[in-house]
Amino acid sequence: MFEVFPDNPNDPAAVVLDLVMPEMNGFEFVRHFRKTRQGRRTPVIVWTSKDLTEAERSALRSAASAVTKKTEQADELVYEIRSILRSAGGLH
C-alpha cells in the first residue's frame, strides 16, 4: 500500500512536486498519490526544471493542478500556491 501522509486532519493543503527524484520519479509519485484518499483531493503543483515533452504535459494536465518551470526566483511557484490555496478557501 502506498501511503504518503497519515490519515488525520493535518493533511497537506498542497503538494509541491519535482519530477526528477532519486527513488521514484514525479510521474510515478503522482500516479500513486492520486490513488490515496489524500491524493484525490490535494492539489499537486509540479515545479521542475525538466524539459517536458507534449506527452508528459498531457499526462500532467489531468494529474496536476499546475505545472511551473523552476527558475532562480520562485515567483511563479508562489503565485500558483497562493492561487490554489485561495481557490480552496485556505488563504485569505
N, C-alpha and C positions, 0 to 999 in steps of 0.2 A: 504494500500500500504506500502510495506517495503522499506524505503528509508534510506540509511546509510550515504551517502555523498551528498552534494548539486551538482547540475549539473553545473560545472564550470571547467575552465582549471587547477584548483588546485587539481584535483582528485589525490588520493594517487598513488604512484609508486608501492607500495606493501602493503599487509596487513599481519601482524604477529598475529596469532590466537592461543589462548589456547582452548582446547576442554572443559575444566571444567570452567564454568562461572555461576554466580548466577541466572540470569533471563532466559537465553537461552543457551543451550549447543552449543558447537562449530560446531557439525554436523548440527544442525538446522540453525545456523547462516550462514554457508557456503552454505547450500541449498537455503536459501532465497537470500543471497548476489549474487549468480551466476545468479539469475533471473533479477537482475538490470543491467542497462547499464554499470555502473562502474564495477560491479562484473563479467561481461562476459569477460572483458579484463584486469582486475587487478590480478596480481599473488597473491596467498594466500600461506603463509608459516605457517604450523601448528607447533607450538612449545609447547610441552606438556609433562607432567610427567605421563600421563595416560598410563597404560599398554594396548596396543591395541590388540584386537582380530584380527584374519585374516579377518573376515568380515568387521571390521572397517577399516583396512588397505586397503582392496579392494575398499571400498567406497571412501576413501580419494585419492586413485590413480587417479581417474577421476576428483576430485574436487579441489585438492590442487597441487600447483607447487612443494612443498617439504614438507616432514614431518621430524621433528627433535625432539630428546629427550631432555627435559630440564635437564641441569646439573648445577653445581655451576658456571662453566665457560660457556659463551655463544659463544665459538669459532665456533661451528658448525652452529649456527644460523647466526652469522656474515658472515660466508663463504657462506651460502645459499642466504642471502640477496645480497651480492656483486655479486654472480654468476648470479642471476636472473636480477638484475639491469644492469649488463654488457650485458647480452643477449638482453635486451630491449633497449640498447643504452643509458641508463640513468646514467651510471657510467663509468668513464674513468680511 
